[in-house]
């Protein structure tokens, strides 16, 4: 497969040669075509359950790529938990390159579950809203394979299209009710003057709103970062979503909780109307 990005052309063969690496994929904004010059590179390393990833050899390969070899580091498999799994934060040619491990069989199981409407949420550092199991399905759907000699990624990608109606219904069923629930929890915190609790509940309400909007549009959401801004650009969405969310945060920052809650409640009402119409 031809790789038109010089940095990817440099790092892909070195990573693919590490024992246990079955496929290499580009993810994130660079795979979706929405990256800026400052965007990092998200690179997935896929391996088979029966063929462990040799992270020591991988580290040797990484040392040949990074700007400062003495700082090179990659984790063991599982060191970052069961959902992020492991990887490394690298700097190559002045660019940030984040490596993430994924076990092919585990991803295959998640895709089967998500396609049937079985999803789960998990605590995960780095993901304040939590890590939804369906993120793995979205990663495969949106990634760009860079090295896939066994066509393992191609086979997984084929299972992500079309977007599963059962998955959309499961996501809406899981997150729609939580929008209102989080808002009323925020109201309890507001009565105590607990700004931290109000902010946390507002964040959950807005993240759940993004989850519902992506599901309504049959789009994969794989990260809560910039999710509201992206949701605002979807065909089925809420009017002035991002600016109204900004107003929520401005009011909370002033300690003016009532306007923040009113805005959240109106957003929730608009979301329910949209769901009914859809």
C-alpha positions as CSV (number, residue, x, y, z in Angstrom):
1,X,0.0,0.0,0.0
2,X,1.4,3.4,-1.0
3,X,1.9,5.8,1.8
4,X,1.9,9.5,0.8
5,X,3.0,10.9,4.1
6,X,6.8,10.9,4.6
7,X,6.6,10.4,8.3
8,X,4.3,7.5,8.0
9,X,6.4,6.1,5.2
10,X,9.4,6.2,7.6
11,X,7.8,4.7,10.7
12,X,5.4,2.1,9.2
13,X,8.0,-0.5,8.0
14,X,9.9,-0.3,11.2
15,X,6.8,-0.8,13.4
16,X,5.4,-3.5,11.1
17,X,8.7,-5.5,11.3
18,X,8.4,-6.0,15.1
19,X,7.5,-9.6,15.9
20,X,3.8,-10.0,16.7
21,X,2.6,-6.9,14.8
22,X,-0.1,-8.2,12.4
23,X,-1.2,-4.8,11.1
24,X,-0.5,-1.1,11.4
25,X,-3.2,1.5,11.1
26,X,-3.5,5.3,11.1
27,X,-6.3,6.6,13.3
28,X,-7.6,9.9,14.7
29,X,-7.9,13.1,12.8
30,X,-5.2,12.3,10.2
31,X,-7.1,9.2,9.2
32,X,-10.4,11.1,8.9
33,X,-8.8,14.0,6.9
34,X,-9.6,16.6,9.6
35,X,-6.1,17.1,10.9
36,X,-4.2,20.4,11.2
37,X,-0.5,20.9,11.0
38,X,-0.3,20.6,14.8
39,X,-2.3,17.3,15.0
40,X,-0.5,14.3,16.3
41,X,-0.3,10.9,14.6
42,X,-2.4,8.1,16.2
43,X,-0.9,4.8,15.1
44,X,-2.6,1.4,16.0
45,X,-0.5,-1.8,16.3
46,X,-2.8,-4.8,15.9
47,X,-1.7,-8.2,17.1
48,X,-3.1,-11.7,17.5
49,X,-4.0,-13.3,20.8
50,X,-1.9,-16.3,20.0
51,X,1.1,-14.3,18.8
52,X,2.2,-11.9,21.5
53,X,3.6,-8.6,20.7
54,X,7.3,-8.4,21.3
55,X,7.6,-5.1,23.0
56,X,11.3,-5.3,23.6
57,X,12.0,-5.6,19.9
58,X,9.4,-2.9,19.3
59,X,11.3,-0.6,21.6
60,X,14.5,-1.2,19.6
61,X,12.6,-0.2,16.5
62,X,11.2,2.9,18.2
63,X,14.7,4.0,19.2
64,X,15.7,4.2,15.5
65,X,12.8,6.5,14.8
66,X,12.4,9.0,17.6
67,X,14.2,12.3,17.8
68,X,15.8,11.5,21.2
69,X,16.5,7.7,21.4
70,X,17.4,7.9,25.0
71,X,13.8,8.9,25.9
72,X,12.2,6.1,23.8
73,X,9.7,4.0,25.8
74,X,6.8,1.6,25.1
75,X,4.7,-0.2,27.6
76,X,4.0,-3.8,28.1
77,X,0.7,-5.1,26.7
78,X,-2.0,-4.3,29.2
79,X,-0.1,-1.7,31.1
80,X,-2.6,1.1,30.3
81,X,-5.6,-1.1,31.2
82,X,-7.9,-3.4,29.2
83,X,-9.2,-0.8,26.8
84,X,-6.3,1.5,26.0
85,X,-4.1,-1.6,26.4
86,X,-0.7,0.0,26.0
87,X,1.7,1.8,23.6
88,X,4.0,4.7,23.6
89,X,4.1,8.5,23.3
90,X,6.8,9.4,20.8
91,X,8.2,12.4,19.0
92,X,9.4,11.7,15.5
93,X,10.7,14.5,13.2
94,X,9.3,17.0,15.6
95,X,5.8,15.5,15.5
96,X,3.9,13.7,18.2
97,X,3.3,10.0,17.4
98,X,1.1,8.0,19.7
99,X,1.2,4.3,19.4
100,X,-1.7,2.1,20.8
101,X,-1.9,-1.7,20.9
102,X,-5.1,-3.6,20.0
103,X,-5.6,-7.4,20.1
104,X,-7.4,-8.4,16.9
105,X,-9.5,-11.1,18.5
106,X,-10.7,-8.8,21.3
107,X,-11.7,-6.2,18.7
108,X,-13.5,-8.8,16.7
109,X,-15.5,-9.8,19.7
110,X,-16.4,-6.1,20.5
111,X,-17.5,-5.6,16.9
112,X,-19.8,-8.6,17.1
113,X,-21.3,-7.4,20.4
114,X,-21.7,-3.8,19.3
115,X,-23.3,-4.8,16.1
116,X,-25.9,-6.7,18.1
117,X,-26.5,-3.8,20.4
118,X,-24.4,-4.9,23.3
119,X,-22.2,-2.1,24.6
120,X,-20.5,-1.1,27.9
121,X,-18.8,1.9,29.5
122,X,-15.6,1.7,31.5
123,X,-13.5,4.0,33.7
124,X,-10.4,5.0,31.8
125,X,-7.7,7.6,32.7
126,X,-7.5,10.1,29.8
127,X,-11.2,9.7,28.9
128,X,-13.2,11.8,31.4
129,X,-16.5,10.6,30.0
130,X,-15.4,7.0,30.1
131,X,-14.4,4.5,27.4
132,X,-17.3,3.0,25.5
133,X,-16.6,-0.5,24.2
134,X,-18.0,0.5,20.8
135,X,-15.0,2.9,20.4
136,X,-13.0,-0.1,19.2
137,X,-15.5,-0.7,16.4
138,X,-15.4,3.0,15.5
139,X,-11.6,3.0,15.4
140,X,-11.6,0.2,12.9
141,X,-14.3,1.8,10.8
142,X,-12.5,5.1,10.6
143,X,-8.9,4.0,10.5
144,X,-6.6,3.9,7.4
145,X,-4.7,0.6,7.2
146,X,-1.0,1.3,6.6
147,X,0.3,-2.3,6.7
148,X,-2.2,-5.2,6.6
149,X,-0.6,-8.2,4.9
150,X,-3.1,-10.7,6.3
151,X,-6.0,-8.4,5.5
152,X,-7.0,-8.7,9.2
153,X,-8.0,-5.0,9.3
154,X,-9.8,-5.2,6.0
155,X,-11.9,-8.0,7.3
156,X,-12.7,-6.1,10.5
157,X,-13.5,-3.0,8.6
158,X,-16.0,-4.9,6.4
159,X,-17.9,-5.8,9.6
160,X,-18.3,-2.1,10.6
161,X,-20.4,-1.1,7.5
162,X,-23.2,-0.3,7.3
163,X,-23.6,1.3,10.7
164,X,-25.6,-1.1,12.9
165,X,-29.1,0.0,13.7
166,X,-28.9,-2.1,16.9
167,X,-25.8,-0.2,17.9
168,X,-27.4,3.1,17.4
169,X,-30.5,2.1,19.4
170,X,-28.3,0.8,22.2
171,X,-26.3,4.0,22.4
172,X,-29.4,6.2,22.4
173,X,-31.0,3.9,25.0
174,X,-27.9,4.1,27.2
175,X,-27.1,7.8,27.0
176,X,-30.4,9.7,26.3
177,X,-31.9,9.2,29.8
178,X,-28.6,10.1,31.4
179,X,-28.6,13.6,29.9
180,X,-31.6,14.6,32.1
181,X,-30.4,12.5,35.0
182,X,-27.1,14.3,35.0
183,X,-28.8,17.7,34.8
184,X,-30.9,17.0,37.9
185,X,-27.9,15.7,39.7
186,X,-26.2,19.0,38.8
187,X,-29.1,20.8,40.4
188,X,-28.6,19.0,43.7
189,X,-25.0,20.1,43.6
190,X,-26.0,23.7,42.8
191,X,-28.2,23.8,45.8
192,X,-25.1,23.1,47.9
193,X,-22.9,25.5,46.0
194,X,-20.8,22.6,44.9
195,X,-19.3,23.9,41.7
196,X,-17.1,20.8,41.1
197,X,-20.1,18.5,41.2
198,X,-22.1,20.8,39.0
199,X,-19.3,20.9,36.4
200,X,-18.9,17.2,36.5
201,X,-22.6,16.5,35.9
202,X,-22.8,19.1,33.2
203,X,-19.8,17.5,31.4
204,X,-21.6,14.1,31.6
205,X,-24.8,15.6,30.2
206,X,-23.0,17.2,27.3
207,X,-20.9,14.1,26.5
208,X,-24.1,12.0,26.6
209,X,-25.7,14.5,24.2
210,X,-22.9,14.0,21.8
211,X,-23.2,10.2,22.0
212,X,-26.9,10.4,21.2
213,X,-26.4,12.8,18.3
214,X,-23.7,10.6,16.7
215,X,-25.9,7.6,17.1
216,X,-28.9,9.4,15.5
217,X,-26.6,10.2,12.5
218,X,-25.2,6.6,12.3
219,X,-21.7,8.0,12.9
220,X,-19.0,6.5,15.0
221,X,-17.9,8.5,18.0
222,X,-14.5,7.4,19.3
223,X,-13.4,10.2,21.6
224,X,-15.1,12.8,23.6
225,X,-12.5,15.4,22.6
226,X,-14.2,18.1,20.4
227,X,-17.2,15.8,20.2
228,X,-19.7,18.7,20.6
229,X,-18.1,20.7,17.9
230,X,-18.2,17.7,15.5
231,X,-21.8,16.9,16.5
232,X,-22.8,20.5,15.6
233,X,-21.8,19.8,12.0
234,X,-23.9,16.6,11.7
235,X,-27.1,16.6,9.5
236,X,-29.3,15.8,12.5
237,X,-28.2,18.1,15.3
238,X,-29.2,20.8,17.8
239,X,-29.2,24.4,16.8
240,X,-26.2,26.4,18.1
241,X,-25.0,23.4,20.1
242,X,-21.4,24.5,20.7
243,X,-22.2,28.1,21.6
244,X,-24.9,27.0,24.0
245,X,-22.4,24.6,25.6
246,X,-20.0,27.5,25.9
247,X,-22.7,29.5,27.7
248,X,-23.1,26.6,30.2
249,X,-19.4,26.7,31.0
250,X,-19.3,30.5,31.2
251,X,-22.2,30.5,33.7
252,X,-20.7,27.7,35.8
253,X,-17.4,29.6,35.8
254,X,-19.2,32.6,37.3
255,X,-20.9,30.4,39.9
256,X,-24.2,31.3,38.2
257,X,-25.7,27.9,38.2
258,X,-29.4,28.6,37.4
259,X,-28.7,29.9,33.8
260,X,-26.4,26.9,33.2
261,X,-29.0,24.5,34.3
262,X,-31.7,26.2,32.2
263,X,-29.5,26.0,29.1
264,X,-28.8,22.3,29.7
265,X,-32.5,21.6,30.2
266,X,-33.4,23.3,26.9
267,X,-30.7,21.4,25.2
268,X,-32.1,18.2,26.6
269,X,-35.6,19.1,25.5
270,X,-34.3,19.8,22.0
271,X,-32.5,16.5,21.9
272,X,-35.7,14.6,22.9
273,X,-37.6,16.4,20.2
274,X,-35.0,15.5,17.7
275,X,-35.1,11.8,18.7
276,X,-38.9,11.7,18.4
277,X,-38.8,13.3,15.0
278,X,-36.1,11.0,13.8
